[in-house]
Amino acid sequence: MFRALKLLFVVGIFLGPALGLACDTDLMILFTGKSPSDTFFQGIFRLASEAKDVGQASGAPEAVGKNVHQLMKTWIGFDNQFSQEPPPWARSDRDWQRKFKELADLIGNFDSRLRDKKLDQLHTGVLAFSRKLFGLLTAMPMPPEKRSLIRIVSDFQTLSVALEESAQFREGIEALASETREYRGFLASPALKLSQEFLYKVDQLEKLHLAPPASLPLKMSILVAVAESAFQKMNARAVKRSEGK
């Protein structure tokens, strides 16, 4: 009884007003801007926005279907335009076509999951798709703190797969915690202040995972989701700050 109450208390540390994860368009804005003039950035921002539309319509099957088909249509155009002809800054990325194939494999499953009414699996796939979109930006010149953000997104995707497959995710948590500490090192006030909630969530996630019981398996998916939600809120605050709000 005491152990159960303790577990509920620990999980309560993490619970915010909302646990639902959406595609992180705010993070994409930090790389592309809200109204990019470059056609590649226009395309990748549109994909991120339409992926978010799919997630936000998850409670309405008809709207989900319409949004999924729009996302698939946009992807086909984007893939045809850039998979074989990357932007100049991406021509040195030897994994460029592999990244496109991974994205194509993910989006190729959306229609069947929609037909089978497996909306939870569809939502998981859309989140994976949106996270992996950032992998297309790794060859772009950028400051180290932005490169760190892309690695953090990748770490969340690694953890998502580990949790879904009931795999060992210790390495994923350690990678996320390590990358978050590196990101913290790039920050100065007021950016550090905007990031405190996310930094705290990851720090507590690492501590809880390392403390007995080692994995808290029934609750880890919630804890990881709350940490990613804090990451997304941090990015939203960063966008507002960049706009002077």
N, C-alpha and C positions, 0 to 999 in steps of 0.2 A: 504494500500500500504506500509506504513512504517513498519507495523507489519510483512508483508510478506518479505520485504527486511531484516528486523532484523533476521527473522527465517533463511533465506538463509545464512546470515553472520554467525550465530551461528553454523549451520551445516558445513559451510566452515571451521570452526576451526578444525573440526575432519577429514576432508577429506584428505586422503593420496594418494599416487600414485595408490594404488589398494585396492578395498574393498572386492574382492573375498576371501572367507575363504576356507582354505584347512584343512585337518586333521593334527594335530600338531605332526608330527613325531619327531620334535626336542625336544619337551617336553618328549616324550617317551624315547628318547636317554639319557636324563638326569637321567632316572631311570634304563634303561637296558644296556646302552652303545650301540655302533654301531654294534658290533659283539659279542653278548652275548653267553656264553658257556652253560648256564643253559637252559634246554629245555622249561621251562615255559616262560622265558624271550624271547627266540627265537620265540616262538609262538605268544606272544602278540605283539612283535615288527613287526613280519610279518603281522599280522592283521592290525596294524596301517598303515604300508607301503602300503598294498593293498587297504585299505580304501582311502588313499590319491590318489592312482592311479585311483580309480573310480571318485573321484572329479575332478581330472585334465583332465579326458577324457570326461567331461560333454558336450562338444561341438561336440563330434563325437559319435553318437548313437551306431555304431557297436563296437567301442572300449569300450564304457561303458558296453555293454552287456558282452563282453569277460571278462572285469575286475570284474564285479559283480559276474559272475559265479565262477571266481577264488577265490574271497573273500568268497563266500558261501562255496566253497569246503574246503578252509583253516579253516573256522569257524567250520565246522562239525568235522574235525580232532581234533581241539583244544578243542571243547566241549566234545567230546568222551574221550579225554585224561585227562582233568582236572576238569570237572564239578563235578564229584563224588570223585575224588582223588586230592585235592588241594595240592600245595606245602606245606612243613612243616610249614612255617611261616603263612600260611593262614588257618590252621586247626581250629583256634580259631574264625574265621570270621563266625558268625551265619547267615549272609546274603549272604554267598557265592553262594548258589544255586539260591536264588532269583535274584542275579545280573546276573547269567548266563541266567536265564529265560528272564529277561528284554532284554538282548542282543540278545537272540534267537528270541524274538518277533519282535525286530526291523529288524533284518536281514531277517526274514521270509517274510517281506513285500517288499523287494527289487525287487524280480522277477516280482511281479504283477505290481509294479510301472513302471518297465522297459517295460513290455508288453503293458501297457496303455500309454506309452510315457509320463509319468508324471515325467520328469527329474528333475524339481525343487523339487518335493516332495521326489524324490530319493536322491537328494543331501542333503536335510534337514535331511533325515533319516540316511545317511552315517555320517554326522557330529555328530548327536546324538549318533550313535554307537561308533564313535571314542572317544567322550567325556566320555561315560560310561565305556569304556575299563579301564580308569584310576581308576574306582571304584574297580577293582579287586586288586589294589595295596595297599589299605588302611591299611591292617593288616601287611604290610611289615615294618620291622624296618627301620626308616629313620629319618633324622634331621627335626626339626620343620618347617624350611623354605620349604622343599619339601612337607611336609604334607599340608602346606598352599597352595601350587600350585595345589594340587589335589582338594582342596576345591574350589579354584577359578574356575577350569574347571567345577566343578559341578554347581557353581553359574551361569556360562554362559549357561549351559544346562537348568537350571531353567528359566532363562530369555528368552531363545529361545522358550521354550514351552509356556510361558506366552504371548509372542508376537504373536505366531502362533495362539493361541486360543483366542486372544483379551481379555485376563484375566488381572486382576490387577497385576502389576509387581513391585509395590513400595517395597514390602518386598524383592524381588529378587535384586533390585538395592541396597537397604540398606545392604543386606547380602554381595553382591560383594564389596561394598565400605568398609564395616567393615573388611572383610577378606584381602582386599588389604592394608588397614592401618596396619593390623597385620603383613602382609608379609613385608611391608616397614621396620617395626621394627627389622626384622632379618637381614637386609642388611647393609653392610658397603662398603665403596669405595674399588674397582671399581665397585662391583656388583650394588650398588645403582645408579651409573651413567648409567649403561646399562639399568636400569629399569625406567628411568625418563619419557620416552614417555608414557609407559603404566600407570604409576602412575598418570600422568597428565590427560590422557584420562578418567580414572575412576573418578578422582576428578571432572572433568568438567561434566561428565555424571551425577553424583550425584547432582551437583549444578543446572544443567539445568532441571533435573526432579523435583526438589523441588521448582524451581522458577515458577511463573505463565507464561504461562498456565502449569498446573501441570504435564502433561504427554507428550506434543508434540507428539500425537499419530501417526501422519503421518511420523514422522522422527525418532522415537525411535529405530526402527529396524536397521536403518543406523548407529545411534550413538552407539548402542550396538555392531554391527558388527565391527565398527572401533576400539572400545576398545579391542575386542577380537583379531583383527588383530595386534594391538600393543602388546598384550600379546604374540602372536606367534612370533613376531619379537624379543621380549625380550628373549624368549627361544632360538631362533636361535643364538642370540649374545652370550648367555650363553654357548651353545655348542661350538662355535668357541673359546671362552675364555678358555674352558676346554681343548681344543686341542692346546692351545698356539698360536692361530692365531689372 
